Amino acid sequence: ATGKVFAAKFIKKRRRGRDCRAEVIHEIAVLEAAKNNPRVVNLHAVYETDHDLVLMLEYAAGGEIFDHCVSEELLPEGQITRLIRQMLEGIHLLHQSSVVHLDLK
């Protein structure tokens, strides 16, 4: 055991009776293409169960930006500026690879 912490993203292979594997494979390809982008979580491994594909991702300890946005706690202006800059850098690098992100969090 390495002691490293990862995030596991479970994605159903079938949703509403529809095969979704092609969509998941596309997501994996995008993550592979963005592996040198410091603003995109790294994909470490992919596992398959009977019903799911499991993406083992870099663990982002800060959580989702959405959770900070709906929180009662106010963030300092400098922290907000830093978060927005990092998000825009990541989006810009994805756009340079002809990738449009439709699920920013």
Z-matrix of the N, CA and C atoms (Angstrom, degrees):
N
C 1 1.459
C 2 1.524 1 109.38
N 3 1.318 2 115.52 1 137.47
C 4 1.464 3 120.75 2 -177.01
C 5 1.518 4 112.60 3 -89.69
N 6 1.325 5 117.90 4 -19.07
C 7 1.458 6 121.27 5 -176.51
C 8 1.521 7 113.07 6 82.73
N 9 1.334 8 117.43 7 -0.52
C 10 1.467 9 120.91 8 178.78
C 11 1.523 10 110.09 9 -75.33
N 12 1.328 11 115.45 10 146.76
C 13 1.464 12 121.66 11 178.69
C 14 1.528 13 108.39 12 -104.06
N 15 1.321 14 116.42 13 134.52
C 16 1.457 15 122.24 14 178.49
C 17 1.518 16 109.30 15 -126.45
N 18 1.326 17 115.69 16 161.93
C 19 1.462 18 121.83 17 172.56
C 20 1.524 19 107.10 18 -104.76
N 21 1.324 20 116.74 19 133.94
C 22 1.463 21 121.11 20 178.13
C 23 1.520 22 108.69 21 -104.51
N 24 1.321 23 116.26 22 122.78
C 25 1.466 24 121.79 23 177.89
C 26 1.522 25 107.33 24 -107.78
N 27 1.336 26 115.99 25 112.32
C 28 1.457 27 122.17 26 179.97
C 29 1.527 28 108.39 27 -92.08
N 30 1.323 29 116.11 28 124.37
C 31 1.463 30 120.83 29 -179.71
C 32 1.523 31 108.07 30 -124.19
N 33 1.330 32 115.45 31 122.53
C 34 1.466 33 120.79 32 179.74
C 35 1.527 34 110.08 33 -63.73
N 36 1.327 35 115.99 34 136.50
C 37 1.462 36 120.12 35 177.72
C 38 1.525 37 110.93 36 -74.90
N 39 1.324 38 116.09 37 -27.20
C 40 1.465 39 121.32 38 177.49
C 41 1.520 40 108.23 39 -127.29
N 42 1.335 41 115.14 40 131.12
C 43 1.466 42 120.79 41 175.80
C 44 1.519 43 108.15 42 -131.86
N 45 1.320 44 114.33 43 129.26
C 46 1.471 45 120.76 44 -178.50
C 47 1.530 46 111.35 45 52.77
N 48 1.332 47 115.71 46 40.54
C 49 1.455 48 121.34 47 177.72
C 50 1.516 49 114.90 48 75.09
N 51 1.334 50 117.08 49 7.26
C 52 1.465 51 121.47 50 -176.31
C 53 1.520 52 109.83 51 -111.06
N 54 1.325 53 116.28 52 136.53
C 55 1.463 54 121.82 53 177.57
C 56 1.525 55 108.78 54 -71.94
N 57 1.336 56 117.22 55 121.43
C 58 1.468 57 122.47 56 -176.38
C 59 1.521 58 112.84 57 -111.47
N 60 1.311 59 117.64 58 9.99
C 61 1.467 60 119.91 59 -176.68
C 62 1.526 61 113.06 60 -59.99
N 63 1.326 62 118.33 61 -36.65
C 64 1.470 63 120.63 62 -179.35
C 65 1.526 64 110.46 63 -62.45
N 66 1.332 65 117.02 64 -39.12
C 67 1.466 66 120.83 65 178.37
C 68 1.527 67 110.68 66 -64.68
N 69 1.325 68 116.33 67 -41.06
C 70 1.464 69 120.44 68 -179.68
C 71 1.529 70 109.87 69 -67.86
N 72 1.315 71 116.99 70 -41.17
C 73 1.462 72 120.58 71 178.20
C 74 1.527 73 110.09 72 -62.33
N 75 1.333 74 117.03 73 -37.58
C 76 1.471 75 120.43 74 176.28
C 77 1.528 76 110.23 75 -63.81
N 78 1.333 77 117.28 76 -44.02
C 79 1.469 78 120.63 77 178.14
C 80 1.531 79 110.65 78 -59.92
N 81 1.318 80 116.68 79 -41.83
C 82 1.467 81 120.86 80 178.31
C 83 1.529 82 109.89 81 -62.44
N 84 1.330 83 117.26 82 -42.24
C 85 1.470 84 120.96 83 179.47
C 86 1.524 85 111.08 84 -62.94
N 87 1.329 86 117.09 85 -39.57
C 88 1.469 87 120.93 86 178.04
C 89 1.523 88 109.88 87 -64.79
N 90 1.325 89 117.32 88 -44.57
C 91 1.464 90 120.46 89 178.82
C 92 1.526 91 111.01 90 -62.84
N 93 1.319 92 116.88 91 -39.18
C 94 1.469 93 120.43 92 177.37
C 95 1.528 94 110.58 93 -64.19
N 96 1.336 95 116.70 94 -41.28
C 97 1.466 96 120.70 95 -179.63
C 98 1.524 97 111.59 96 -67.23
N 99 1.335 98 116.65 97 -27.80
C 100 1.471 99 121.23 98 -176.96
C 101 1.521 100 112.37 99 -98.00
N 102 1.329 101 117.79 100 14.60
C 103 1.464 102 119.69 101 -172.37
C 104 1.520 103 113.92 102 -64.04
N 105 1.314 104 118.76 103 -21.09
C 106 1.463 105 120.74 104 177.54
C 107 1.524 106 112.47 105 -95.69
N 108 1.331 107 116.65 106 5.65
C 109 1.459 108 121.74 107 179.57
C 110 1.528 109 108.21 108 -86.81
N 111 1.334 110 118.40 109 113.94
C 112 1.464 111 119.91 110 -177.71
C 113 1.524 112 113.45 111 -67.50
N 114 1.321 113 117.91 112 -9.17
C 115 1.467 114 122.33 113 -178.81
C 116 1.525 115 112.98 114 -102.02
N 117 1.325 116 117.54 115 5.68
C 118 1.463 117 122.12 116 178.07
C 119 1.520 118 107.32 117 -122.22
N 120 1.341 119 116.54 118 134.08
C 121 1.463 120 119.24 119 -179.36
C 122 1.525 121 109.88 120 -62.09
N 123 1.316 122 115.69 121 143.79
C 124 1.462 123 121.72 122 -178.96
C 125 1.524 124 111.11 123 -82.59
N 126 1.314 125 115.20 124 140.71
C 127 1.456 126 122.58 125 173.23
C 128 1.520 127 107.46 126 -92.12
N 129 1.337 128 116.81 127 122.81
C 130 1.467 129 120.61 128 -177.11
C 131 1.527 130 112.96 129 -99.93
N 132 1.324 131 116.76 130 -34.20
C 133 1.466 132 119.68 131 -178.05
C 134 1.523 133 108.95 132 -164.31
N 135 1.329 134 115.28 133 161.40
C 136 1.462 135 121.90 134 175.72
C 137 1.523 136 107.34 135 -131.85
N 138 1.325 137 115.61 136 132.26
C 139 1.459 138 121.70 137 177.38
C 140 1.521 139 108.22 138 -123.07
N 141 1.316 140 115.50 139 155.88
C 142 1.454 141 120.22 140 -179.81
C 143 1.522 142 109.69 141 -126.24
N 144 1.336 143 115.37 142 132.08
C 145 1.460 144 121.50 143 172.03
C 146 1.530 145 106.91 144 -110.56
N 147 1.316 146 116.56 145 -176.41
C 148 1.464 147 119.45 146 178.97
C 149 1.526 148 111.93 147 -59.09
N 150 1.340 149 116.88 148 -36.09
C 151 1.464 150 120.52 149 -172.80
C 152 1.525 151 114.90 150 -116.40
N 153 1.323 152 117.78 151 -14.44
C 154 1.461 153 120.83 152 -173.38
C 155 1.521 154 112.19 153 -130.94
N 156 1.332 155 114.36 154 156.80
C 157 1.457 156 121.95 155 161.42
C 158 1.521 157 104.62 156 -106.73
N 159 1.318 158 116.68 157 134.00
C 160 1.462 159 121.58 158 -176.17
C 161 1.520 160 108.20 159 -114.75
N 162 1.329 161 115.60 160 117.08
C 163 1.459 162 121.29 161 178.35
C 164 1.516 163 108.09 162 -96.35
N 165 1.312 164 116.79 163 122.99
C 166 1.461 165 121.69 164 176.29
C 167 1.525 166 106.81 165 -93.43
N 168 1.327 167 115.15 166 111.22
C 169 1.456 168 122.17 167 -172.40
C 170 1.516 169 111.49 168 -112.86
N 171 1.317 170 114.89 169 158.68
C 172 1.459 171 121.38 170 171.36
C 173 1.530 172 108.00 171 -56.45
N 174 1.315 173 116.80 172 135.59
C 175 1.463 174 121.57 173 179.64
C 176 1.522 175 109.26 174 -81.79
N 177 1.326 176 116.31 175 122.84
C 178 1.470 177 121.87 176 177.86
C 179 1.523 178 107.43 177 -100.77
N 180 1.308 179 116.60 178 99.69
C 181 1.463 180 122.28 179 -171.88
C 182 1.521 181 113.36 180 -63.48
N 183 1.324 182 117.98 181 -23.24
C 184 1.464 183 120.63 182 -177.10
C 185 1.512 184 114.13 183 -75.09
N 186 1.314 185 118.03 184 -10.41
C 187 1.455 186 120.69 185 -179.27
C 188 1.517 187 111.86 186 81.22
N 189 1.330 188 115.56 187 -167.14
C 190 1.458 189 121.08 188 -178.36
C 191 1.519 190 110.44 189 -90.37
N 192 1.315 191 116.10 190 142.85
C 193 1.462 192 121.13 191 179.81
C 194 1.523 193 110.17 192 -60.89
N 195 1.335 194 117.72 193 -36.53
C 196 1.462 195 121.48 194 179.50
C 197 1.523 196 111.20 195 -54.12
N 198 1.330 197 117.00 196 -41.96
C 199 1.465 198 120.54 197 -179.26
C 200 1.522 199 111.26 198 -61.86
N 201 1.332 200 117.12 199 -35.59
C 202 1.463 201 120.29 200 176.63
C 203 1.526 202 110.70 201 -69.21
N 204 1.332 203 116.41 202 -35.76
C 205 1.469 204 120.89 203 -177.68
C 206 1.523 205 112.10 204 -67.21
N 207 1.323 206 117.94 205 -35.80
C 208 1.463 207 120.69 206 -177.32
C 209 1.524 208 112.37 207 -93.95
N 210 1.308 209 116.72 208 -2.01
C 211 1.461 210 121.51 209 179.73
C 212 1.523 211 110.31 210 -72.52
N 213 1.322 212 116.15 211 151.75
C 214 1.465 213 121.64 212 175.61
C 215 1.525 214 111.09 213 -72.74
N 216 1.327 215 116.30 214 -21.06
C 217 1.459 216 121.48 215 -177.28
C 218 1.530 217 110.42 216 -75.49
N 219 1.320 218 116.48 217 129.53
C 220 1.461 219 121.15 218 177.83
C 221 1.523 220 109.75 219 -85.84
N 222 1.311 221 115.96 220 135.23
C 223 1.461 222 120.68 221 177.70
C 224 1.523 223 109.15 222 -92.21
N 225 1.319 224 117.08 223 145.65
C 226 1.467 225 119.88 224 176.37
C 227 1.532 226 110.47 225 -62.46
N 228 1.321 227 115.98 226 148.44
C 229 1.464 228 121.44 227 -177.40
C 230 1.528 229 111.91 228 -55.78
N 231 1.322 230 117.33 229 -40.29
C 232 1.463 231 120.50 230 179.87
C 233 1.513 232 112.43 231 -62.11
N 234 1.330 233 116.73 232 -38.43
C 235 1.464 234 120.47 233 179.53
C 236 1.531 235 110.44 234 -69.21
N 237 1.332 236 116.43 235 -39.83
C 238 1.467 237 120.44 236 177.93
C 239 1.528 238 109.98 237 -62.88
N 240 1.329 239 116.12 238 -44.80
C 241 1.466 240 121.03 239 179.28
C 242 1.525 241 110.69 240 -59.54
N 243 1.331 242 116.65 241 -43.57
C 244 1.465 243 121.33 242 179.96
C 245 1.528 244 110.96 243 -63.62
N 246 1.348 245 117.30 244 -44.06
C 247 1.466 246 120.95 245 179.93
C 248 1.525 247 111.46 246 -62.85
N 249 1.330 248 116.55 247 -44.88
C 250 1.466 249 120.16 248 -179.27
C 251 1.527 250 110.18 249 -64.51
N 252 1.327 251 117.22 250 -42.15
C 253 1.464 252 120.62 251 179.31
C 254 1.535 253 110.34 252 -61.18
N 255 1.324 254 116.97 253 -44.62
C 256 1.463 255 120.34 254 -179.74
C 257 1.529 256 111.28 255 -64.14
N 258 1.333 257 116.65 256 -41.33
C 259 1.462 258 120.11 257 177.95
C 260 1.521 259 111.20 258 -61.46
N 261 1.331 260 116.11 259 -46.82
C 262 1.464 261 120.16 260 -178.65
C 263 1.524 262 111.82 261 -65.49
N 264 1.333 263 117.39 262 -35.39
C 265 1.468 264 120.40 263 175.88
C 266 1.529 265 110.37 264 -62.45
N 267 1.332 266 116.08 265 -44.53
C 268 1.464 267 120.18 266 179.09
C 269 1.513 268 112.14 267 -64.20
N 270 1.334 269 117.08 268 -43.72
C 271 1.465 270 121.22 269 178.86
C 272 1.527 271 109.95 270 -62.83
N 273 1.323 272 116.48 271 -43.10
C 274 1.466 273 120.74 272 179.86
C 275 1.534 274 110.93 273 -60.59
N 276 1.323 275 116.99 274 -44.85
C 277 1.463 276 120.04 275 179.65
C 278 1.530 277 111.39 276 -64.56
N 279 1.344 278 116.96 277 -37.15
C 280 1.467 279 119.81 278 176.20
C 281 1.526 280 110.19 279 -65.36
N 282 1.336 281 116.88 280 -43.85
C 283 1.464 282 120.28 281 -179.74
C 284 1.527 283 111.27 282 -61.74
N 285 1.329 284 117.22 283 -34.97
C 286 1.466 285 120.31 284 177.12
C 287 1.530 286 111.53 285 -63.57
N 288 1.335 287 116.30 286 -22.76
C 289 1.469 288 121.38 287 176.98
C 290 1.524 289 111.29 288 -98.67
N 291 1.345 290 116.63 289 14.42
C 292 1.474 291 123.15 290 -179.78
C 293 1.523 292 112.73 291 62.54
N 294 1.335 293 116.44 292 34.46
C 295 1.463 294 121.77 293 177.37
C 296 1.520 295 108.33 294 -112.17
N 297 1.338 296 116.18 295 129.77
C 298 1.456 297 121.85 296 174.61
C 299 1.517 298 107.00 297 -109.28
N 300 1.325 299 117.16 298 123.55
C 301 1.464 300 122.04 299 -178.16
C 302 1.520 301 108.69 300 -89.81
N 303 1.323 302 116.98 301 123.37
C 304 1.463 303 121.34 302 -177.13
C 305 1.523 304 112.85 303 -106.62
N 306 1.328 305 117.85 304 8.46
C 307 1.467 306 120.19 305 -175.68
C 308 1.523 307 110.26 306 -142.54
N 309 1.326 308 116.67 307 56.63
C 310 1.465 309 120.09 308 179.94
C 311 1.516 310 109.73 309 -71.46
N 312 1.335 311 115.67 310 136.42
C 313 1.471 312 120.65 311 179.53
C 314 1.504 313 108.83 312 -133.36
